[in-house]
Amino acid sequence: MSDANDEFIESKLVELLAMIYNSVDWGKMRTGKNAHDIFNHRVRAASRRASLYEAVSKLANYFGLQSLPEEAIGLVQELRPHERAVLNKLYTEHLAISMLAVMRAKEIREQRKHARKTKARRDLSTPFEYRGGALR
Protein backbone atom coordinates (compact mmCIF):
# COMPACT_ATOMS: atom_id res chain seq x y z
CA MET A 1 0.00 0.00 0.00
CA SER A 2 1.35 3.45 -0.92
CA ASP A 3 2.06 6.10 1.69
CA ALA A 4 -0.60 8.41 0.21
CA ASN A 5 -3.17 5.61 0.33
CA ASP A 6 -2.18 4.78 3.91
CA GLU A 7 -2.52 8.44 4.94
CA PHE A 8 -5.96 8.62 3.26
CA ILE A 9 -7.14 5.50 5.09
CA GLU A 10 -5.77 6.65 8.43
CA SER A 11 -7.26 10.15 8.23
CA LYS A 12 -10.71 8.85 7.21
CA LEU A 13 -10.58 6.12 9.83
CA VAL A 14 -9.61 8.54 12.61
CA GLU A 15 -12.44 10.86 11.56
CA LEU A 16 -14.94 7.97 11.55
CA LEU A 17 -13.87 6.73 14.98
CA ALA A 18 -13.97 10.30 16.36
CA MET A 19 -17.59 10.59 15.23
CA ILE A 20 -18.43 7.30 16.90
CA TYR A 21 -16.58 8.33 20.08
CA ASN A 22 -18.53 11.61 20.21
CA SER A 23 -21.81 9.73 19.73
CA VAL A 24 -21.27 7.67 22.89
CA ASP A 25 -22.89 8.93 26.10
CA TRP A 26 -19.87 8.40 28.32
CA GLY A 27 -21.75 9.66 31.36
CA LYS A 28 -24.03 6.62 31.20
CA MET A 29 -21.16 4.15 30.89
CA ARG A 30 -20.99 2.54 34.32
CA THR A 31 -17.51 1.22 34.67
CA GLY A 32 -14.47 1.92 36.78
CA LYS A 33 -12.21 1.81 33.75
CA ASN A 34 -10.89 4.66 31.67
CA ALA A 35 -13.12 5.59 28.70
CA HIS A 36 -10.08 5.56 26.40
CA ASP A 37 -9.22 1.99 27.41
CA ILE A 38 -12.78 0.84 26.83
CA PHE A 39 -12.92 2.51 23.41
CA ASN A 40 -9.54 1.12 22.40
CA HIS A 41 -10.44 -2.47 23.36
CA ARG A 42 -13.81 -2.34 21.65
CA VAL A 43 -12.29 -0.93 18.46
CA ARG A 44 -9.91 -3.88 18.36
CA ALA A 45 -12.68 -6.39 19.05
CA ALA A 46 -14.89 -4.90 16.33
CA SER A 47 -12.03 -5.05 13.81
CA ARG A 48 -12.27 -8.85 13.70
CA ARG A 49 -15.59 -8.72 11.84
CA ALA A 50 -15.85 -9.91 8.24
CA SER A 51 -16.64 -6.51 6.72
CA LEU A 52 -16.26 -2.83 7.53
CA TYR A 53 -20.04 -2.40 7.83
CA GLU A 54 -20.15 -5.27 10.33
CA ALA A 55 -17.24 -3.80 12.31
CA VAL A 56 -18.88 -0.36 12.52
CA SER A 57 -22.22 -1.92 13.47
CA LYS A 58 -20.57 -4.02 16.17
CA LEU A 59 -18.69 -1.02 17.54
CA ALA A 60 -21.95 0.96 17.68
CA ASN A 61 -23.64 -1.97 19.43
CA TYR A 62 -20.88 -2.18 22.03
CA PHE A 63 -21.78 1.36 23.07
CA GLY A 64 -25.55 1.03 22.76
CA LEU A 65 -25.79 3.35 19.77
CA GLN A 66 -28.90 2.94 17.65
CA SER A 67 -27.62 5.16 14.84
CA LEU A 68 -24.62 7.14 13.70
CA PRO A 69 -24.25 10.58 12.13
CA GLU A 70 -24.81 10.62 8.36
CA GLU A 71 -21.24 11.78 7.85
CA ALA A 72 -20.01 8.57 9.49
CA ILE A 73 -21.84 6.45 6.93
CA GLY A 74 -20.28 8.54 4.15
CA LEU A 75 -16.84 7.84 5.59
CA VAL A 76 -17.57 4.11 5.76
CA GLN A 77 -18.51 4.18 2.08
CA GLU A 78 -15.28 6.02 1.24
CA LEU A 79 -13.25 3.43 3.16
CA ARG A 80 -15.08 0.41 1.77
CA PRO A 81 -12.81 -0.08 -1.28
CA HIS A 82 -9.94 -0.45 1.22
CA GLU A 83 -11.89 -2.68 3.60
CA ARG A 84 -9.18 -5.31 4.27
CA ALA A 85 -6.50 -2.68 4.85
CA VAL A 86 -8.82 -0.73 7.17
CA LEU A 87 -9.75 -3.77 9.26
CA ASN A 88 -6.11 -4.89 9.46
CA LYS A 89 -4.98 -1.40 10.48
CA LEU A 90 -7.67 -1.30 13.16
CA TYR A 91 -6.55 -4.66 14.52
CA THR A 92 -2.80 -4.10 14.44
CA GLU A 93 -2.68 -0.38 15.29
CA HIS A 94 -5.80 -0.07 17.43
CA LEU A 95 -4.07 1.78 20.26
CA ALA A 96 -2.62 4.57 18.15
CA ILE A 97 -5.66 4.87 15.88
CA SER A 98 -8.05 4.93 18.85
CA MET A 99 -6.08 7.62 20.66
CA LEU A 100 -5.80 9.73 17.51
CA ALA A 101 -9.59 9.40 17.22
CA VAL A 102 -10.09 10.44 20.86
CA MET A 103 -7.87 13.48 20.29
CA ARG A 104 -9.80 14.35 17.12
CA ALA A 105 -13.12 13.88 18.95
CA LYS A 106 -12.02 16.39 21.61
CA GLU A 107 -10.98 18.79 18.88
CA ILE A 108 -14.40 18.47 17.20
CA ARG A 109 -16.17 19.09 20.52
CA GLU A 110 -14.09 22.21 21.15
CA GLN A 111 -14.86 23.51 17.65
CA ARG A 112 -18.60 22.97 18.23
CA LYS A 113 -18.41 24.65 21.64
CA HIS A 114 -16.59 27.63 20.15
CA ALA A 115 -19.13 27.86 17.29
CA ARG A 116 -22.02 27.86 19.79
CA LYS A 117 -20.39 30.62 21.86
CA THR A 118 -19.73 32.70 18.76
CA LYS A 119 -23.33 32.24 17.59
CA ALA A 120 -24.67 33.18 21.03
CA ARG A 121 -22.54 36.35 21.07
CA ARG A 122 -23.68 37.22 17.57
CA ASP A 123 -27.32 36.67 18.53
CA LEU A 124 -26.91 38.92 21.58
CA SER A 125 -25.22 41.65 19.57
CA THR A 126 -28.00 41.78 16.95
CA PRO A 127 -29.71 45.14 17.40
CA PHE A 128 -33.40 45.14 18.21
CA GLU A 129 -35.68 47.56 16.47
CA TYR A 130 -38.72 49.11 18.11
CA ARG A 131 -41.82 49.21 15.93
CA GLY A 132 -45.10 50.19 17.50
CA GLY A 133 -45.01 48.21 20.73
CA ALA A 134 -43.11 45.11 19.59
CA LEU A 135 -39.44 44.29 19.38
CA ARG A 136 -38.36 43.04 15.99
Backbone torsions as a table, in degrees:
resi	resn	phi	psi	omega
1	MET	NA	136.1	-178.6
2	SER	-73.1	160.0	179.1
3	ASP	-63.0	-39.9	179.6
4	ALA	-63.6	-42.1	179.2
5	ASN	-65.9	-40.4	178.9
6	ASP	-64.6	-41.3	177.7
7	GLU	-64.7	-40.8	178.0
8	PHE	-60.0	-50.0	-179.2
9	ILE	-60.3	-47.3	-177.7
10	GLU	-63.1	-44.1	-178.0
11	SER	-65.9	-41.8	179.3
12	LYS	-68.1	-39.0	-179.9
13	LEU	-66.3	-43.7	177.8
14	VAL	-61.7	-42.9	179.8
15	GLU	-63.4	-43.4	178.6
16	LEU	-61.2	-48.8	-179.5
17	LEU	-65.7	-33.6	177.1
18	ALA	-64.0	-40.8	178.0
19	MET	-64.0	-41.8	178.6
20	ILE	-65.2	-45.3	179.4
21	TYR	-57.1	-43.9	-179.3
22	ASN	-71.9	-17.3	178.7
23	SER	-82.2	-17.9	-177.5
24	VAL	-78.1	135.9	174.7
25	ASP	-88.2	90.3	-174.7
26	TRP	-67.7	-22.4	177.7
27	GLY	-66.7	-28.8	-179.9
28	LYS	-87.0	-11.8	179.8
29	MET	-72.4	112.8	-178.4
30	ARG	-97.5	94.0	179.0
31	THR	-156.3	153.2	179.3
32	GLY	-87.6	-1.3	-176.4
33	LYS	-91.4	160.7	178.4
34	ASN	-66.0	135.8	-179.7
35	ALA	-59.1	-35.7	179.7
36	HIS	-65.3	-41.5	178.5
37	ASP	-63.1	-44.1	180.0
38	ILE	-61.5	-47.3	-179.0
39	PHE	-61.0	-48.0	-179.3
40	ASN	-57.7	-45.9	-179.1
41	HIS	-67.6	-37.7	-179.4
42	ARG	-73.6	-31.1	174.4
43	VAL	-62.8	-45.5	-179.4
44	ARG	-64.4	-42.7	179.6
45	ALA	-63.0	-41.7	-179.4
46	ALA	-67.4	-27.7	-177.1
47	SER	-66.5	-13.8	-178.9
48	ARG	-85.3	3.7	177.9
49	ARG	-73.0	162.2	-174.6
50	ALA	-71.2	-29.3	-178.0
51	SER	-137.2	165.8	179.3
52	LEU	-65.5	-40.5	177.7
53	TYR	-60.7	-42.1	177.8
54	GLU	-63.4	-42.1	-178.4
55	ALA	-63.5	-43.9	-179.7
56	VAL	-67.2	-41.0	178.0
57	SER	-62.3	-43.7	-179.9
58	LYS	-64.3	-42.6	178.9
59	LEU	-62.0	-43.2	177.2
60	ALA	-61.7	-42.4	179.2
61	ASN	-63.4	-38.1	178.4
62	TYR	-56.3	-32.6	-176.9
63	PHE	-103.5	7.8	177.3
64	GLY	71.9	25.1	179.5
65	LEU	-85.4	131.6	179.5
66	GLN	-91.3	-20.0	179.0
67	SER	-155.3	169.6	178.0
68	LEU	-128.2	160.3	176.3
69	PRO	-59.4	148.9	-179.7
70	GLU	-57.6	-35.7	-179.9
71	GLU	-61.5	-32.7	179.7
72	ALA	-65.2	-40.8	179.8
73	ILE	-65.8	-38.6	176.2
74	GLY	-60.6	-40.2	178.2
75	LEU	-66.1	-39.8	178.1
76	VAL	-60.6	-42.6	179.7
77	GLN	-65.0	-36.7	176.9
78	GLU	-67.1	-34.1	-178.2
79	LEU	-83.0	-17.8	-174.0
80	ARG	-54.9	-39.5	177.4
81	PRO	-62.1	-17.9	-178.8
82	HIS	-111.0	26.3	-170.5
83	GLU	-49.1	-51.3	-178.6
84	ARG	-60.7	-45.8	-179.4
85	ALA	-63.5	-39.8	179.8
86	VAL	-63.9	-49.2	-178.7
87	LEU	-64.2	-39.4	177.5
88	ASN	-65.9	-41.7	178.6
89	LYS	-63.2	-42.1	177.6
90	LEU	-60.1	-41.4	-177.2
91	TYR	-71.7	-46.0	-173.9
92	THR	-83.5	-27.7	-176.4
93	GLU	-121.0	31.1	-173.4
94	HIS	-58.0	-37.1	-178.5
95	LEU	-63.8	-52.8	-178.7
96	ALA	-65.5	-44.8	-178.9
97	ILE	-63.7	-43.2	180.0
98	SER	-62.9	-43.7	-179.0
99	MET	-70.2	-35.0	173.9
100	LEU	-63.0	-38.3	178.4
101	ALA	-66.5	-40.8	178.1
102	VAL	-62.9	-43.5	178.6
103	MET	-62.9	-42.2	178.7
104	ARG	-66.6	-38.3	178.6
105	ALA	-61.3	-42.4	178.1
106	LYS	-64.0	-39.9	178.1
107	GLU	-62.2	-44.5	178.6
108	ILE	-61.6	-44.5	179.2
109	ARG	-61.2	-42.5	179.1
110	GLU	-63.9	-40.2	178.5
111	GLN	-63.1	-42.3	178.5
112	ARG	-64.2	-42.8	180.0
113	LYS	-61.6	-44.9	179.1
114	HIS	-63.5	-41.5	179.2
115	ALA	-63.3	-40.1	178.3
116	ARG	-64.3	-43.7	179.4
117	LYS	-62.8	-43.8	179.8
118	THR	-62.0	-42.8	179.4
119	LYS	-65.0	-42.2	179.5
120	ALA	-62.4	-42.5	178.2
121	ARG	-63.8	-41.2	179.7
122	ARG	-64.4	-42.7	179.0
123	ASP	-62.4	-38.8	-180.0
124	LEU	-72.1	-29.2	-177.2
125	SER	-86.6	-6.0	178.5
126	THR	-68.0	123.6	-177.9
127	PRO	-69.9	142.2	176.5
128	PHE	-95.3	148.3	-177.6
129	GLU	-119.1	132.1	-179.6
130	TYR	-91.7	123.8	178.2
131	ARG	-136.2	98.5	172.7
132	GLY	54.5	49.0	173.7
133	GLY	96.1	-4.7	-179.6
134	ALA	-130.9	144.5	175.6
135	LEU	-86.2	134.1	179.6
136	ARG	-135.0	NA	NA
